[in-house]
Amino acid sequence: MAAREPSPPSSLEGNKPGFPKKILANKLEDKHLCNICLKILRRPFQAQCGHRFCSYCFNKAVSSGPQKCSACIKEDIFEEPTSILKQGCAFPDNAAKREVEALEAVCINEECSWTGTIKEYEANHEGKCDFRILSCPSCKELLRANELERHNERECPERTLNCKYCKEPFHFKNIKYVDHIKLCTKFRTPCRFHVVGCDMTVEKEKIHDHEQACSYEHLNLLLHFIMGIKVNLESLQPQSLELASHKIHELHQSLRELELKMGQLSGAGAPVQGACAPLPAPTLGTSFTPLPTAVGAALELQLHSEKTKVAELSRRCQELELKVSTFENIVCVLNREMERSATTMEAYNRQHRLDQDKIEILNNKVRQLERTVGLRDLSIVEMEAKMREMSAATYDGVFVWKISDFSKKRQDAVAGRAPAMFSAAFYTSKYGYKMCLRIYLNGDGTGRGTHLSLFFVVMRGHSDALLKWPFNQKVTLMLLDQNNREHIIDAFRPDISSSSFQRPVSDMNIASGCPLFCPLSKLDTKNSYIRDDTIFIKAIVDLTGL
């Protein structure tokens, strides 16, 4: 595990260098490599020298200023200014992008069996693979993505635990979870009525709400509990009375035995009675009926105690019967209310389910309409773009480009926000060459900051297969004097060995033209090239030989 390296996060933006070579399932070709990072091209750009670079690599290389193309130097074909890499001299190579995205790919993470194309890898798998290596944010240990959750929950020595009730975090090393539970308002505790049968466990802070909401149920449970006590008392009362009667009978039996013994003692003491003539001779009736002895007093006290207990039990039973009768009446009323509430609630639930079904159906219809509207909007945008292109296009090799808001666009060019502008496409004929113009209002290359730079661009058209290549027609570029006196004119004949005039393999070739087309000082003076903050550029393609 220690030898692993963390996997970088996925990004669909152009802020990453190329793909690692290991993701290719088939043989790697040099044309698919970035000439800076030497990895597989990610969002390829093509410079004017013809070499390709990742968008990220190119922007990083030229961010500090123009750079010499290392690939041109290595191939010994370095040529200024073509081999100078700088902002605005490269364009997205969509053909190379599609070619790279279609390559078969495999996941570079160990034990991952994913396969697909590079496009699918970037969109759906890169940065989402369960087998990629990530660093634990707490202990910094390197683990697979599918192991990180278990590690954070069970193994990480620096992990934090959350109270499962209130979610308050506790550091694993200093946890005082038991103390927290005693005060936790989210801790679930048994209801106070659990002694009479309520089996609910409720958060401490919601005990009061529970007791109010379930008062009917609690009264019902309490009623059953009291009824049970009543039954027990009713079964206990006859037993207590029977026991008391039995004890009273035993006391009477003991009393008779004592009277018999006292009579025997009286007969045995007759001789003594004669010797003691002055003393009156007590009879059995006068001596033992009142039972003045300590034994008789104790027996009477015990009998009185048992009678008192029986009377107390009878009184308590009567009180409980009265309370139970009151509770029974209350429970009957509550039961009727609960039945009415349950009926109403069931009706509400049925209506709620019907409403939810209707809402779901309407939501599905809304989503379907949103998709339809989205597709329709996209079609409208595409049609509007095509209509604008068709309305601006010419088919005779002559094109006049009107550039309005010249001052604002010039400021944007000076600030670097929009250094270059492309014109609409025009054609030599209905099925002829497709072309456009590219202008730098603050200059480009040797004309940067001093001249207006104007270039001619050959574009990929629908009829390229029918045309003669390379493009070899004379091109005349003009900045029109709006008083029709002194037009600024420059013309050139294409260099047929240049890639700018070969049959396009992407949307457009590298621009070629006049970096020193018109001094900016000439535009700053009062003249008729700029009127109403507007200039006119004219291009004429010689149709001779077509």
Secondary structure, DSSP 8 states (H G I E B T S, - for coil): -TT--------SSS-S--B-GGGBSS---GGGB-TTT-SB-SSEEEETTS-EEEHHHHHHHHTTS-EE-HHHHHTT---TTTTEE-TTSEEE-HHHHHHHHTSEEE--STT---EEEHHHIIIIITTT-TTSEEE-TTT--EEEHHHHHHIIIII-TT-EEE-TTT--EEEGGG--HHHHHHH-TT-EEE-GGGGGT---EEEGGGHHHHHHHTHHHHHHHHHHHHHHHHHHHHHHHHHHHHHHHHHHHHHHHHHHHHHHHHHHHHHHTHHHHHHTTTS----HHHHHSS--SHHHHHHHHHHHHHHHHHHHHHHHHHHHHHHHHHHHHHHHHHHHHHHHHHHHHHHHHHHHHHHHHHHHHHHHHHHHHHHHHHHHHHHHHHHHHHHHHHHH--SSSEEEEEE-SHHHHHHHHHHTSS-EEE---EESSTTS-EEEEEEETT--GGGTTTEEEEEEEEE--TTGGGS-SS----EEEEE--TTSS--EEEEE---TTSGGGS--SSSB---EEEEEEEEHHHHHSSSSS-BTTBEEEEEEE--TT-
